[in-house]
């Protein structure tokens, strides 16, 4: 995968599978690490994984969202770790969805080649301590001053924050017609006034690193603005949430497949003694898994083609509910298992539970709005 020419789909997936088996699955204690291993991240860059979503003219593989989804699935199914896939996914999303889509020529040339090689890592800085990412409560501000902008505020829960070389910071820049306006800025880690705070040690999705930054009289040039000034919430924050939902479908599907394989390896020697009820549950789990795989690819294709939002939303919400059902089935089967799976199973099961439950209340609100649209004939 180190060859920067765009590989065939078969070669791409085969390369990801080999990397996951040889470099991730073999990495002992990965699910207990509180910091992403630098050696593994460098290897991901060398092998082309960190440039997968970046066009070939910038040194990447030029993959679209469907290819990213399949690679994310394989990365977890063969590697057995969801946290690695989360950090990888955010890196690719910052490159493709933010810099490639909204960046100036100068910004693309400055960041994308180094992101493709893995020598630069980016993080999206939206959420803030205690308040999250709700536009009403974002306190980070950017004020114009002598042709520059001065940023002040704090950001938290940034995926890849502790290892990032730059941050896409969303800050309030004014108000129009009673509505707050936000602008995004690309801020290098070494910019005076930016301090990387202590890492946040979450008890799930390890070794994906999370942390925060503090901005105090942090001066950035006007050329640091990313995307339309005053419109970052509409052009970045809201659509990025949907993109995260879509891109997580592949790794979640891969994680469920990994759980299945681990459980089957335990059950196979006892297969003659397994009761019909347990077999029925395992068969249902497999059916749901195949449905989830189809849904993940469908959502990725819809995102790639900019298809109907209601259709995409329905698939995303349905995926979450089916994934939770699949995990419940897995728990039921494990309870009847004569021998419990290994520790790696427990770590992955916990991570998958956390992944599908994130923003559960937001999903409920979206389901209600979806139903209201149906009733109103939209």
N, C-alpha and C positions, 0 to 999 in steps of 0.2 A: 504493500500500500504506500510505500515511500515515493513511488513514481508519481509525479504531479500530473501526468496525463490522465484524463478522465477514464476510469476503468469501466468495463462492462458491468451490468448489474450482477451477473454471476460472480465475477472476480471481486467486486466490491463487497458483496455479502460474505463471500468466502474468506476474504481478508479480515473482515470484522470478526467473523466467527473464530478464526485462528488466533487473532489478537486476544479476544476475550478469554479463550481457553488457556492460552499460554501465559498471558500477562496479568489478567484480573483474577481468574479462578485460582491461580497458583499463588496469589499474594496472601499470605497467612495473616489472619487477624484484621483484614481490611474493614469489616463491619464494626470494629471496635475502635478504630483510629479516630482521633479528634482533629486530625489535620490531613489534608490530601497529600499523599506521598509524592514528592517532587519528581522522583525518578519515573513513576508511572505517568505523570502528566507530560514529562518530556518525551517519553516513549510514544504517547498518544499523538504528540505533535510530529515526531519523526515519521510515524507510520501514516500520516495524512488524516487521522481521525478529527483533529482539531480544525482542519481546513475543509471538512466535508461539504459545508454549505456555502463556501466561498468560491466565486467564479474562477476558472482557470487563469484568466488574465492577472489575477492577484495571487496566484500560486495555490489555489484550492481545487477541490474536486467537482464543484458545480452541481452538487446534489440538490434536489428539490425536497419539499416536505414529505412526499411519499417514500422517497429513498431514506430520508432521515428517520422516518417512523420504523421502517423495516430494520435499519441498522440499530436503532435504539432497542428494538425487541430482541435482536440477536445478542446485543451487548450484555443484556441482563440474563437472557435465557442460557447463554454459554458462560458468562462470567459470574453470575450468581450474586451480583451486588447492584442495588438500585441507586445508591448514593453516587457512584462513579458516573452513571448515566445522567443523573440530574445535573451535575457540574458540566458535563460534556454538552448537554442539551442547552443550558443557559449560554454557554460560550458560543455555540453555533447560532442561537437566536439573536444574541447581541450583534454578531457579525452580519447575518443575513437580513434580519427584520429591521434592525436599527441603522447600522452604518451603511450597508449596501442600498437599502431602500430610501433612507433619508439623508445620508451623508453627502457633503460636498465632494468634489473631485479630490481636493486636498485631504480631506478626512479619510476618504477611502484609501488613497495611496499611502497615507501615514500609518493606518492601523491594520488594514486587511491582510497585506502580505505577512506581517509579523504574527497576526492571529492565526493565519493558516499554518505557519511553521510551529506555533506554540510558544514563541518567544514573548508574546504579549497576550494577556488575558484581560477581558473586560467584565464589568458587573453593572447591572442596572440598579440605580439607587432611587427608589420611590418611597418605600415604607419608612415610617418614623417610629421612635420609641413610644409605646403606649397607645398610639393613635392609628397605626396602620397606614393605608394609602388613600383614605377617604379625602376627596378634594376639599371638603369643608375644614378639615383639621390639619392639613399639611402646613407646617410652620416655616420650612426652609424657604428663604426668599433670595432673589437676585435683583440687585438694583443697578441701573446703569450709572456709570461714573467715568467721565473723561474718555469715552470711547471704549471702555471696558465694562465688565460686570463684576460686582462684588457679591459673593455668596456667603450666607450665614445660615446655619441650621445643623440638624443632626439626622442621620439616616441609619436604619437598623435592619436586621434580618436580610442582609444582602447575600444572596447565593454567590459564592466565589469571592466575596468581599475581602477576606484575609489574604488571598493570593492575587488579587487583581492588580494590574498595572495602570488601569484607568477606570473611571466610573462615568456612566451616563446619569447625570444628576438632574432630577426633575424639581424645579423650584417655582414658586409663585412670583410672577413678574408684573402683576397689575390686576385690574378689574374692568370689565366692560358690560354695560347694561345690567349691573347687579350680579354679574357672574365672574368668579375668579378665573384668571388666566395663568397658564403655566408654560414655562419654556424649558427645554432640555439642553444641557451643556455637557460636552465631553471634557472631563477634568482629569488630568494626569495625577497619578498617586503622589508624585514628588512636588506638586504645586504648593508653594508656601501658603499656609493657612488650612491645608487639608491634613487631618490626622486620622490614621486608621486606628480604631478602638479595639479593645480586646475581643478575640473571637467568642462567639456564642456557642457553647457546647450543647447542641441538641442531642437528645437521646435516640434519634432516628436519622435515617438517610446518611449515615456515616459512610465514607469519609468526606462527603461533600461539605466544604467549609462555609460557615455563615458568620457574618460579623457586621460591623458598622463603621461609619466615618463621621467625623465632626468637621464642620466648615466654619472658620472664624476669620472674617475679613479676607476671604479667599478670592483673589483677583484673577479673572480669566479674560482672555481677549474676546472680542466680538466674534471672531472666527470659530470659537468653541461652541457656538450655538448649533444644535443638531435639529434639523427639521424646521417647520414653520414656527416663528416666534409667537408665543401666546397660545399655541394650539397643541401643546404636548400632551395634555390629558386626552384629547380626542384622537391624536395621531399615534400616541405611544402607549399610554397607561391602559386605556380600555381595551384596545386590540391585543396588547401583549398578554393580558389575562386569558383571552380566548386562545391565543397561540400556545401558551403554556399548557392549557388543558389538552389541546390537540397533540402536542409533542410528547406529553407524558403518557399518552395512550400506548405508544409502542413499548416503552420500558415497562409499564404495568403489565401489558400482555406477556412480555418476556419473563417478568417475574412470576406470573401465574404458571407459565409453562415450566419454569424451573422448579417451583413447588411441586407441580405434578410429577416431574421426573424424579425428584427426591423421594416423594411418597411412594411412587410405583416401585422404586428400587427396594424399598422396605417391604412392601406388600407382596411382591412377586414370589419370594420363597414360601409365603403362606397362602398362596392364591387358592389352593384347594379348600381351605378352611374359611374363606371369606364368604359371608352371607349375602344373599341376593339384595338385601336392602343397601348394604355398603357398595355393592357393585353398581346398583342403580344410581347412587349418589356420585360415584366416580364417573359413570357414563354421562350424567347430567353436567358434571363439572367440565368434562371434555367438550361437550356440545357448546356450553357457554364460552369456553375458551376460544373455540373456532369462530363463534359469532363476534366475540370481542376483537379478534384479529381482523375480520372483515370491516367492522365498524371503525377501527383505528385507521385503516388504509382509506376508507371512504371519507373520513373527516380530514385526513391529510390532503386528499385530492381536492376536496371542497375548499380548503384553505389555499391551496396552490392556485386554483382557478377562480377564486373570489366568488364562489357560488352563493346561492340563496342563504341568507343568515338564519332564517328559521329552520331550514333543513339542517344546517351545520349545528345549530344549538341543540336541536332534538337529538342528534347523534351523540353529541358530547354528554348531554344529561343522561341519555339511555346507557351510555358506556359506564358512567359512574355507578348507576344502580345495578347493572349486571355484574360489574367487578365486585361490588360489595356482596352480592348474592354468591358469587363464585368463592369468595373468601369464607363465607359462612359454611358453604358445602365442604370446603377443605377442612375446616375446624371439626365438622361433624365426622368426617371420615377419619381424621386423626384420633379422635376420641375412641373410635372402635378399633384402632390399629393395635396389633399385639406388641409392636415395638415402636416407640416414638422416633421420628426422624432426628437427624443430628442437629447440632447447634446452628449450623448455617441455615437450616430451615426456619428456625425460630426468629433469627435476625431478619431474614427476608420477609417472613410473614408480618412482623411488626412494621417494617418499612412500608410494605404494601398497604397495610391498614391505615397508616398515617397519610400516605399519598392520596388514597381515594376519599379520605375524610376531610382533607383540607378544604376550607371554604364551603362547608356543607350548607351553611345558612344561605350563602350567596346562591348556591344551586337551587335551593328551595324557592328563593325569590324569583329566579329565572323561570322555574317551572310554573309558578303562579302567573307570571307575565305571559308565558307561552299560552297558557290556558285562556287568559283574558283576551289575547289576540284572536284566538279561535272563536270565542263567543261574540267578539265585536266584528267578526267577518273580515279581519285584516288579511 
